[in-house]
Amino acid sequence: MRPEDVRAAVTPRTRAIMLNSPGNPTGAVLPKKNLAAMAALAEELGLWIASDEIYHGLTYGEPDHTILEFTDRAFVLNGFSKLFAMTGWRLGYLVAPREFVRPAEVIQQNFFLCANHFVQLAGVVALTQAGEDVERMRATYDERRQYLVPALRELGLGVACEPAGAFYVFADARCWGEDSLALSRRLLEEAYVAVAPGIDFGPGGEGFLRFSYATSLDRLREGVERLGRWAEAR
């Protein structure tokens, strides 16, 4: 995500710049210099930044950064679903400029009062006691990533940039078909492998498939073998 492209897209109606790093579906992590440039651009144009950082901490190699390192004109969205594997517990949080805290409270209390008490307690335990577990899972994800990326390339799929965060590989599958939705249905029905069609992430994702490695290495190997047999049968 390049600052010059964002600047070109800004119109009089623009109120905020939306960031997602580490990102879904590509696993891309915005470099520190890009985040700093985005912060400077927002300051210059009088815009806010909304930064989705739900995969923060799940990176491989260079550490990821939060937008709050570079500006206070930011709303940071985060939670426990990814880093702490608490998907389904529905525990998240917002970091916002002080003047927006009360308006945000007014909005949210029309949807729900608060997270369940036991879920809040679990969040405290995750923050204070789960460090070793988080690092173990991050290393496990990295092991799966290092298997899946070359395996997909061997199948003929394109992975131009290896994911540096999250747990997804966004692969160019146009060698198998241009319609990613139709292709994902075929893979599910014929190869018994579930993937996300690239079109779900916007027109720029057409022809791509998103593979998740948030499952065991044995299942990933089985999935790759099934895809290989399916490709040969074609």
C-alpha positions in Angstrom: 0.0 0.0 0.0 1.9 3.0 -1.3 1.3 6.6 0.0 1.3 8.0 -3.5 -1.5 5.7 -4.5 -3.5 6.7 -1.4 -3.0 10.4 -2.1 -4.3 9.9 -5.7 -7.4 8.2 -4.4 -8.3 10.9 -1.8 -11.5 12.9 -2.7 -13.4 15.7 -0.9 -15.6 12.9 0.6 -12.6 11.1 2.1 -12.7 11.0 5.9 -10.2 8.2 6.8 -7.5 5.9 5.4 -8.2 2.2 6.2 -5.1 0.1 6.9 -4.8 -3.7 7.5 -1.4 -4.9 8.5 -0.6 -7.7 8.8 -3.2 -8.2 6.1 -5.9 -10.6 5.0 -5.8 -12.2 2.4 -2.2 -11.7 1.4 -0.4 -11.8 4.7 1.4 -8.6 3.7 3.0 -6.5 6.4 3.4 -2.8 5.8 7.0 -1.7 6.3 7.7 0.9 9.0 8.5 3.6 6.4 5.2 3.1 4.7 3.3 3.4 8.0 5.2 6.6 8.8 4.4 8.0 5.4 0.7 7.1 5.8 0.7 8.9 9.2 2.3 12.0 7.7 -0.2 11.9 4.8 -3.1 11.8 7.1 -1.8 14.6 9.2 -1.2 16.7 6.0 -4.6 16.1 4.6 -6.5 16.3 7.9 -7.7 12.7 7.6 -8.0 10.0 10.2 -6.5 6.5 10.0 -8.5 3.4 10.9 -6.0 0.6 11.4 -7.1 -3.1 11.5 -4.4 -4.8 13.5 -6.1 -8.0 14.4 -3.1 -10.1 13.2 -0.6 -8.0 15.1 2.1 -10.2 16.5 1.7 -13.0 14.0 4.6 -12.1 11.8 7.6 -14.0 10.5 10.9 -12.1 10.2 10.7 -8.4 10.7 8.4 -7.3 13.5 5.2 -5.6 12.7 4.4 -2.0 13.8 1.3 -0.3 15.0 0.2 3.0 13.4 0.1 4.5 16.9 3.9 4.6 16.8 3.6 7.3 14.2 0.4 9.3 14.9 -2.4 9.9 17.4 -4.9 10.5 14.6 -5.8 6.9 14.5 -8.4 4.3 15.5 -6.8 0.9 16.1 -9.0 -2.2 15.9 -7.7 -5.3 17.6 -8.8 -8.3 19.6 -8.0 -11.8 20.9 -9.3 -14.0 18.0 -6.1 -14.4 16.1 -3.0 -14.0 18.3 -4.6 -15.8 21.2 -6.7 -18.3 19.1 -9.9 -17.1 20.9 -12.0 -17.0 17.8 -15.7 -17.3 18.8 -15.2 -15.7 22.2 -15.9 -12.3 20.5 -13.5 -10.2 22.6 -12.0 -7.2 20.9 -11.1 -3.6 21.6 -10.7 -0.2 20.1 -8.0 2.3 20.7 -9.3 5.8 19.8 -8.5 9.4 20.3 -9.8 10.6 23.6 -12.5 12.9 22.1 -14.1 9.9 20.3 -14.3 7.5 23.3 -17.6 8.7 24.6 -19.3 8.8 21.2 -18.0 5.3 20.5 -19.5 4.1 23.9 -22.9 5.6 22.9 -22.9 3.7 19.6 -21.8 0.4 21.0 -24.2 0.3 23.9 -27.0 0.2 21.3 -25.6 -3.1 20.1 -24.5 -4.8 23.3 -23.7 -3.9 26.9 -20.4 -5.7 27.4 -18.5 -8.8 26.7 -19.4 -11.8 28.8 -17.6 -11.7 32.2 -15.8 -15.0 31.8 -14.6 -13.9 28.4 -13.1 -10.7 29.9 -11.3 -12.9 32.6 -10.0 -15.1 29.8 -8.6 -12.0 28.0 -6.8 -11.0 31.2 -5.2 -14.4 31.4 -4.3 -14.3 27.7 -2.5 -11.0 28.1 -0.7 -11.9 31.3 0.1 -15.6 31.0 0.0 -16.8 27.4 3.3 -15.4 26.2 5.0 -18.8 25.8 1.9 -20.3 24.1 1.7 -17.4 21.6 5.3 -17.8 20.7 4.9 -21.5 20.2 1.9 -21.0 17.9 3.7 -18.3 16.0 6.6 -20.7 15.3 4.0 -23.4 14.4 2.4 -21.1 11.9 5.8 -20.3 10.4 6.5 -24.0 10.0 3.3 -24.4 8.1 3.9 -21.3 6.0 7.3 -22.6 5.0 5.7 -25.8 3.8 2.7 -24.5 2.1 4.2 -21.7 0.0 6.7 -23.9 -2.0 4.1 -26.7 -2.1 1.6 -24.4 -3.9 4.3 -23.2 -6.3 5.1 -26.8 -7.2 1.4 -27.2 -8.1 1.9 -24.4 -10.6 0.2 -21.7 -8.6 1.8 -18.3 -8.4 2.9 -16.7 -5.1 4.8 -13.6 -6.1 5.3 -12.3 -2.5 5.5 -14.7 0.4 3.2 -13.8 3.3 5.1 -12.1 6.2 2.2 -12.2 8.6 -1.2 -13.7 9.5 -1.8 -17.2 8.3 -2.9 -17.0 4.6 -1.3 -17.5 1.2 -2.9 -15.6 -1.7 -2.0 -17.6 -4.8 -2.5 -16.8 -8.5 -4.6 -19.8 -9.7 -5.4 -18.6 -13.2 -3.5 -21.6 -14.6 -6.6 -23.6 -13.3 -9.3 -21.1 -14.2 -10.1 -17.4 -14.4 -13.3 -17.5 -12.3 -12.2 -17.9 -8.7 -15.7 -18.5 -7.3 -16.4 -21.3 -9.8 -12.9 -22.7 -9.3 -13.2 -22.8 -5.5 -16.5 -24.7 -5.9 -14.9 -27.2 -8.2 -12.1 -27.8 -5.7 -14.5 -28.3 -2.9 -16.8 -30.7 -4.8 -14.1 -32.5 -6.8 -10.9 -32.4 -4.7 -12.6 -31.9 -1.3 -10.4 -29.0 -0.5 -11.9 -25.7 0.8 -10.3 -22.4 -0.2 -11.6 -18.8 -0.4 -12.2 -17.3 -3.8 -10.2 -14.2 -4.5 -13.2 -12.3 -5.8 -14.4 -12.2 -2.2 -11.7 -9.7 -1.5 -12.6 -7.4 -4.4 -12.2 -7.4 -8.2 -8.4 -7.2 -7.9 -8.4 -10.6 -6.3 -10.1 -12.4 -9.3 -8.2 -15.4 -10.5 -6.6 -15.9 -7.0 -7.4 -18.3 -4.2 -6.7 -17.8 -0.5 -5.3 -20.8 1.3 -5.3 -20.8 5.1 -2.6 -22.6 7.1 -4.5 -22.3 10.4 -4.7 -26.1 10.5 -2.3 -28.9 11.1 0.7 -29.7 8.9 -0.8 -33.2 8.3 -4.0 -31.6 7.0 -2.1 -29.2 4.8 -0.1 -32.1 3.3 -3.3 -34.0 2.6 -4.9 -30.9 1.0 -1.9 -30.4 -1.3 -1.9 -34.1 -2.3 -5.6 -33.9 -3.1 -5.0 -30.8 -5.2 -2.1 -32.5 -7.0 -4.3 -35.5 -7.9 -7.1 -33.2 -9.0 -4.7 -31.2 -11.2 -3.3 -34.3 -12.8 -6.8 -35.6 -13.5 -7.7 -32.4 -15.4 
